[in-house]
Amino acid sequence: MVATLLPIAFLAANSATSRMVRSLFDDTFSGIHQLSWFDWAILIPYFAILTLLSVYGVHRYEIIHTYFKHRKKATGEPPRRFAQLPPVTIQLPIFNERYVIERLIDEITRVEYPRELLQIQVLDDSTDDTAPFAEALVDRYRALGFPIEYHHRNNREGFKAGALQEGLKTASGEFVAIFDADFVPPPDFLTRTIHHFADPVVGVVQTRWSYLNRDYSFLTEVEAMLLDGHFILEHGARSRAGYFFNFNGTAGILRRKTIDDAGGWQHDTLTEDSDLSYRAQLKGWKFVYMPGLDCPSELPVEMHGFQVQQSRWAKGLTQCARKLLPMIFRSDIPRRVKMEAFMHLTPNISYPLMIVVSALMLPVMIVRFYMGVWQMVFIDLPLIMAAFWSISAFYVVAQRELYPKNWKRSILLLPVLMAVGVALTVVNTRAVMEALFGVTTGFVRTPKYAIGDRPMNLENKRYRRKSGFLPYIEIAVGTYFVAMIVFAIDTYNFFSIPFLLLFVAGYYWAGWGTLYQEQRSRLQWLKQRRLELKTAR
């Protein structure tokens, strides 16, 4: 019996599984391998950047802690109410919004407020057929007795900020509500928000965004999760703890005096809302956040459209950091408020840092060929937990707070969320670097198509932007990570493979997905062109 088992045991000892296990715990090079100066030149910046990224990761844990610590301070009913309602102006800044403008104006006219106290301004910078169409809509509703006006500019000076500032010249309201073109405000929006301004120090009331097309695709589900994390945890924690937080540019209402006192709308950043928010709060104005009142909006349904939106926000917030942080640090506000403002305005620096980490990852794997499982446990794992696990905890907690009955689906979507985050790395790195070096670019709008939760053919839609070289760069970076996976398999470094696969999935999804959508659009255009030529004959 023993003689029979010995050959089997010998084969098992030399099996691939056995060799893999031995390689994981192998310490052959312990005390023998000496790192050279070149090795240190790679390892030091790599771990320094990971440590810096982990600081922002730990801050996410701190946001979660702050949210629950101040949970009982959530905004409720206004402590006092106006005896007589004040006049309100609703501003609707639009630019080439042919697909959503009719829905927007129709919903705005349903808002419940005395007409004699209401003014609706359609601030149109459009350069296509949106302009005559919107003007005709305004004329129709004005004929029905609605207090609505149409304003068209022949230039886009200052972009959205310029349009809002221009509209203030003829605004009659003591308070100004703002809605972007893809928003559908509830009828009771003004009646639920206006009474918070009975407190004379309240300058802004911001409401929570919700999403008309959340279930359209995996991409829109993940986009909704990302924004929910901002509106549930970040806004919730900062508003309740007394920190500065930002008006989001839409689905909110501002006191006219607050805008003027802060210096008005300025267009030297791409996020004029965050810029004005910090200037106003530095002046002593109080901001109120109402998570219980949500305004439905439309999410981008194409990866490149989503990337364009996120890169604009990343660049704008970094521009705000350059502009405002010196002012914030010189102010006499509490030190904790200053530090939270710094963490709020600078997180997008993580994108160029991730590019550097990505470039160094393969050399680091080669340099650390001797690395065993215990080095990963004591060195790599804590940094990964701080830098990356915090992302999972942050967004899952936000979903649990918002959807207590079906939040567990968010756990299954975490790999998709991570991949989408990776897909933003290249485009947001460019945006952040442009902001840091003072490169000025125009305001690039996010196209909206009045899409609900059902699939729609986008090939015939206007406003789709060309991606240029971006998808090719993303595919190249994704292929670099494929090479890392091959090296990890060859060196039995299996613990790193799931992490590397997220990068491959993210970059390939962004690159190949964008090229596929653009190719379909091109083929559809050629088909229509041939049909037109055939008909003309």
C-alpha angles and dihedrals in degrees: 000000000000090000090054094051097047096074090047091050090048092052092046091051090056098041123121090252092054092048090049092051092048091050092054093055098030114132097176093127094044108128092001106072112076121197115235126215088261090055091051091047087061100037099047097057091039095056092036090058092044088052091051091049089050089058089062088044092054088049089061088057088049091052090053090049092048091049094056094038091059097031094123091058094071114139113267132167115337111267091229136017136215114260087209122025115245125229115270132198119205113205121200109189110194138172121185095334100151095149100051107026095090092051091047096052092042092054094044091055088058093061111121111238135113107278093220089061096044133086122181118198121193102200103196124186093166122147098189136057090297088087100062091036093052092045091053090050091051091049090051095051093043088055087055090057102262117142094237129142134191121220121181125186122204091213136039097227107165091003112226094351090052092050092050093048091048090051091054089065090073099025113125098187126105085213129039124211117194129201128178118225097262096052126105107198118202116249093246094052096113097039090053097045107034098071092062085072090064081089100079094215094058109103104168138023115197124191130202123266121233127182134244094197102034092132096045094104144333088272095057091045090055092045088054091050091051092050092043089058089056097045098040105036107018098041091036095052097041097044094048096044093050096250125138116270132174138253104236098223094252142041090041141094129226135196108245090223090056092056092050094044091052092053100266130264110328125192103202089105131046091233101059089165095062090042093054091042094059094042090052095047091048085057089057101259117148121229122209124204121202110194090171092066113066130188116206117230140167124262123213109262098198124071094228092048089052091048091051091052094047094045090053090052092045093051094043095050091048089050088052090052091054092046102040110029095077088051092047095049092048092052125094096239118126117285092239090056090051093051092048089050089052092051091046096051100040110045093105090071083081090076098066088039089056090052090055092046090049092052092049097044098086095045089048091052089051094047091048096049088130092057115129132196094269093058088054091049096050102032112022102030097060091049092047091049091052098041103036112012088059088066091059093046092047097054097037091053090049091052091047090054094047100038108025093171102049105019094119091081087071089067090061090050095053095095089051090048091051091049092050089050089053089049089063095054101090098040094043092047089058090048094050093047090050089053094048093049095043097247108166120217134169127262106270111203125217109240116236126194107186089256120173127187095298125089115260133195105249098178092092096044122112126224095050109144126221114245098212115193095339098098092048091053090049092050090050092051090046090053089052088059090049087058089052091053090051090051091047091053092047092052095040091244091146096153091072097050099084089049092049092047090061089059093048091049093047098048094041092047091052096042104038093035093055093047091049093052092047092048091052090050091049093050091048091051091050091049092052091045092053090048091052092049091049091050091048090058 
